[in-house]
């Protein structure tokens, strides 16, 4: 799956992340956040993070971040499909 990730620093050491995509796998965002937290803490460098993200291999990523603090803000549905028989 392709996901667009953006973030802003809202206060010193406080960040707001936004994820946008057509669909997500179960726990996908929590897995990405777990790896981003490692990056932010200096436990993984940017090249390794990039390699993990580009690989698409869950086994390369780090722990799943807890769900607290994550909010589903908006869901946009495609226009209704009109099936022809």
C-alpha positions as CSV (number, residue, x, y, z in Angstrom):
1,X,0.0,0.0,0.0
2,X,1.1,3.5,-0.6
3,X,0.8,6.0,2.2
4,X,1.5,9.7,2.3
5,X,2.9,10.8,5.6
6,X,3.3,14.4,6.7
7,X,4.1,15.9,10.1
8,X,4.5,19.2,11.8
9,X,6.1,20.1,15.1
10,X,3.4,21.7,17.2
11,X,5.6,22.4,20.2
12,X,9.2,21.5,21.0
13,X,9.4,17.7,20.9
14,X,5.7,17.4,20.1
15,X,4.7,16.3,16.6
16,X,1.4,15.8,14.7
17,X,1.5,13.1,12.1
18,X,-1.0,12.7,9.3
19,X,-1.4,9.6,7.1
20,X,-3.3,9.5,3.9
21,X,-3.9,6.5,1.7
22,X,-6.5,4.6,-0.3
23,X,-6.5,1.7,2.1
24,X,-4.5,0.5,5.1
25,X,-3.5,-2.9,6.4
26,X,-4.4,-3.9,10.0
27,X,-2.1,-2.1,12.4
28,X,-0.2,-0.5,9.5
29,X,-0.1,3.0,11.0
30,X,0.8,1.7,14.4
31,X,3.7,-0.3,12.9
32,X,4.9,2.8,11.0
33,X,4.7,4.9,14.2
34,X,6.6,2.3,16.2
35,X,9.4,2.5,13.7
36,X,9.2,6.3,13.5
37,X,9.5,6.5,17.3
38,X,12.7,4.5,17.0
39,X,13.9,6.9,14.4
40,X,13.1,9.9,16.5
41,X,14.9,8.5,19.5
42,X,18.0,7.9,17.5
43,X,17.7,4.1,17.7
44,X,17.6,3.8,13.9
45,X,19.1,6.0,11.2
46,X,17.2,7.5,8.3
47,X,18.8,5.2,5.7
48,X,17.6,2.1,7.7
49,X,14.2,3.7,8.1
50,X,14.0,4.3,4.4
51,X,15.0,0.7,3.7
52,X,12.4,-0.6,6.0
53,X,9.7,1.5,4.5
54,X,10.6,0.6,0.9
55,X,10.9,-3.1,1.6
56,X,7.2,-3.5,2.6
57,X,8.4,-6.3,4.9
58,X,6.8,-6.2,8.3
59,X,9.6,-8.3,9.8
60,X,12.1,-5.5,9.2
61,X,9.9,-3.0,11.2
62,X,10.0,-2.5,14.9
63,X,7.3,-2.9,17.6
64,X,3.7,-1.8,17.0
65,X,3.0,1.5,18.8
66,X,0.1,1.6,21.3
67,X,-3.2,2.8,20.0
68,X,-3.5,5.7,22.5
69,X,-3.0,9.0,20.9
70,X,-4.1,7.8,17.4
71,X,-7.3,9.3,16.0
72,X,-9.1,8.4,12.8
73,X,-10.1,11.9,11.7
74,X,-11.8,11.3,8.3
75,X,-12.9,8.6,5.9
76,X,-13.6,9.5,2.3
77,X,-15.5,6.9,0.3
78,X,-15.3,6.6,-3.5
79,X,-18.5,7.4,-5.4
80,X,-21.0,4.6,-5.3
81,X,-20.3,1.9,-7.8
82,X,-23.2,1.3,-10.3
83,X,-23.1,-2.3,-11.3
84,X,-24.6,-3.1,-14.7
85,X,-26.2,-6.5,-15.4
